[in-house]
Amino acid sequence: MNYWLVKSEPDVYGWDHLVKEKEGTWDGVRNHQARNNLKAMKKGDLVLFYHSQSTKDVVGVAEVSKEFFQDPTTDDPAWVSVKLKPYKKFTEPVTLAAIKANVKIKELVMLRNGRLSVMPVSKPEFNEIVKMSKTKL
């Protein structure tokens, strides 16, 4: 199993949207590195769901429910999507400030490449963020 982090603005497509839909298409990605990360996702992988812009916090864990396919928002075959479904909402969101302050996750890709919308997370990083949320998975 692999672990990931995806970022979205909560007013565009937030955790509540995913929960309401029960399964959502992660589309519209137009960065080659993020696209390659989507292609590497496997069904069953767990994904930290990060709200960017306004709240700047990880709010829950989603699960990859369908591996990559043609992005329905474009006819360009270079771009792909995956399907995600909600797995578990965090008891306490984990803020960007708390992530930056935690030396155990100082190498998190998000801290080195803040513009990337889809990125890998190591198992220890994933576990630490879940622990910080006070959530039992």
N, C-alpha and C positions, 0 to 999 in steps of 0.2 A: 504494500500500500504506500502511496505517496501522499504528501500533504501540500496544500496550496493556500494562497491568500488572494482573494479578489477584492477589488475596490470599486465602489459605486457611490454616487451621490444619492442620499436617501430620498430626496424629492424626485429624482429621475427613476431609480429602481432600487428601493431599499429592502431591508429584511422583511418588512410587513408586506410588500408586494409579493415576494417569494412565498411567504406563508399563505397568503390569500390564493395565489395561483396553484399551490401545492407542488408545482414543478415549473421552472422558468428556463427560458432560453438565454444563455449568456452570449449576447451578440453585440455587434457594433465595434468590436475591437479592431483597431487599425494601426497597431504597432507590431512590427515583425517579431520582436522578442516575446511579447505577450501572446501573439498568435501561436508561436512555437510551443509556448507553455500550455495553451489550450490543446494543441495536438498531442502533448505528452500525457494529458489527464486520462485516467482509466476509470471505468465504472467502479464505484465503491470508494474511490479516493475521497478524503475529507478536506473541506475547504473552509478556511476562516473567512468570514464575511465582514468586510471593513466598510464603514460609512465614512466617505471622504468629505471634504469641504466643510460642512457645518459642524458635525459632532466629533469627527475624527476619532472613531473608536471601533474596535472589533465587537460585534454584537451577537454573533452566533456562529454555528458550524453548519455548513451545507454539505451535501454529498453529491458526487458526480453520478447522475442517473443515466446519462447517455454520452458516449464518447463523441469526438469531433465529427462534424458534418458541415456541409456548405452553409455559410452564414446567410439566413433568409433576408437580411437587409441589403444585400448586394448581389449582383450577378457575377462579380469578379471571383473566380475560383480560388484566388489566393487567400481569401478570408474564411475563417471557420468559426463555428459556435460549439458549445456543449450545452447539455441540459443539467441543471442543478435542482435538487429538492432540499427543503429544510431538514436538518437533522436535529439540532438542539439550539434553542435560544439561550444566550448566556444569562446567568443569574445577575451578574454585574458586568456591564460593558467594560472593555479594557481600553483605556484611552491611549492615544499616541504618546502623551507625556509619560504615562506609566511604562509603556513599552521602551521609550528612550531611556528611562531611569533604571531599567533592569539590566544589569551587566550580563546576566545569563543569556540574553538574546541580543547582544550588541551587534552581532553580525547579520541580523535579519535583513534580507534583501530590501525590504521596504525602507529601511533607514539609510541605505546606500543609493537607492534608485527610487525616489519618491514618486516619480511620474509613471512608473510601470503599473498597469492595472491588473495584471495576472502574473503571479510569481510563485516560485517554489518556496516551501518552508520545510526546514528539517523536522524530524520527529521530535527531538528535544525542544526546539523552538515552539512547535505546535503544542506540546504538552505543557510547557511553561505558560503560554498564553491562556490555555484552558484552566490551568491551576490559578492564575491571576483572576480569572472570572468567577471563581468559587462555584464552578459548575461541574456536576458529575456527568460524564458521558457514558 
